[in-house]
Amino acid sequence: MPACAWVNGSFVSGDEPCLGFRERGFLYGDGLFETVRVYQGKPFALKQHLARLREGCQVLKIPYPREEIEKGLQEVLGSGELQEGTLRITVTRGEAGRGLLPSSDTKPTVVISAHVGEPYSAEAYERGFRAVTVSFPRNQFSPLVSLKSLNFLENVLGRLEAAGCGADEGIFLNLKGEVAEGTISNLFLVFPGDLIVTPHLESGILPGITREIVIRLARERGFTVEEKAVFPEDFRRAQEAFLTNSLLEVMPLVAVDGREIDSGKPGCVAPLLRKAYQGYVFQSVAAGE
C-alpha cells in the first residue's frame, strides 16, 4: 500500500503538505486519535474505537465529524490493499486563529492513515517484554488521563526512558504510588488460584478496548479478574504478567526494573488468553462485527 493518508476528503502522499500552520493539533495537541487493528481487510472493534473517539470529542468539546470519518474509512478500506495492518484515525479541532480559545465555527480536521503488516513478531511473544518504571508519575486526576489525546508527550518521554534502559515498555505509577499503565499498554498480573489483577480505572489509566475484551474472555475461562489498586511490590509475588493493547493483543511481561517476574519467561496464561483473543477477533471479523 503506498505511503499516503486520507486528509479532509482527499488522499495525500507522505511528503505532500496538507495541513495549515494554524492547525490546532500541531500547535496545541488539540485532538484525539484511535489505533485500530485490521484483520483480513476488516477493522476490529471499530464501533468501540469510534465510541471512545466520540466520547473524547465530547469531553474536549470538539464537534464529532461522524460523516467525514465514515467517508474516510470507506475510501481507505475500499481499495482492499490493507488486509493485515493498522489504521490510525486522528481528529483535531482544526485550523483557527491565534490564542487558546477557538472560534465557534472551527471545523475539525480528520486524518486516516494505514500501515501494512503485523505490528509485532512471533519472536517478541516468545521472548516477552521487559519494562522499567517511569521516573515521573501519572496524574490520575487529570481530565486527559482517560482520553486517547494527542497530548502524548508523557508517553513519549516514558518510552524514551524505557528505551534508554534497554526495555520494551515504561510503566507509570500514579501520584499515590500505585501502578497505573504502560506508555502504550494496560497491565495485568497473574497470581495463584487463577486470579488475575489489573489496575482499576481510578488508578489513572486509559480504558483500553483490548483490556475490556481480555477481562471478559478471562472470566469466561474460569479466571477471577479483579480491578483494584496494584503496587510495584505486587510484581514480586506474581506468577506472570502481561500487557494489552490493540496492536500487542496480549504480550507477556517477563521483567520489571531488572527483576524477573517468576521464572523470567512467558507463562501459560498470556498465550492462552492471546489465543482466546484471536479466536474472538476472527469470529467477530467473520460475523462482520
Sequence and secondary structure as in RCSB ss.txt:
>XXXX:A:sequence
MPACAWVNGSFVSGDEPCLGFRERGFLYGDGLFETVRVYQGKPFALKQHLARLREGCQVLKIPYPREEIEKGLQE
VLGSGELQEGTLRITVTRGEAGRGLLPSSDTKPTVVISAHVGEPYSAEAYERGFRAVTVSFPRNQFSPLVSLKSL
NFLENVLGRLEAAGCGADEGIFLNLKGEVAEGTISNLFLVFPGDLIVTPHLESGILPGITREIVIRLARERGFTV
EEKAVFPEDFRRAQEAFLTNSLLEVMPLVAVDGREIDSGKPGCVAPLLRKAYQGYVFQSVAAGE
>XXXX:A:secstr
  SEEEETTEEEETTS  S TTBHHHHH  EEEEEEEEETTEETTHHHHHHHHHHHHHHHT    HHHHHHHHHH
HHHTS  SSEEEEEEEE  B  SSSS  TT   EEEEEEEES SS HHHHHH EEEEE SS B TT TTTTS BS
  HHHHHHHHHHHHTT SEEEEEBTTS EEEESS EEEEEETTTEEEEE GGGT    HHHHHHHHHHHHTT EE
EEE   TTHHHH SEEEEEETTTEEEEEEEETTEESTTSS  SHHHHHHHHHHHHHHHHHHTT 
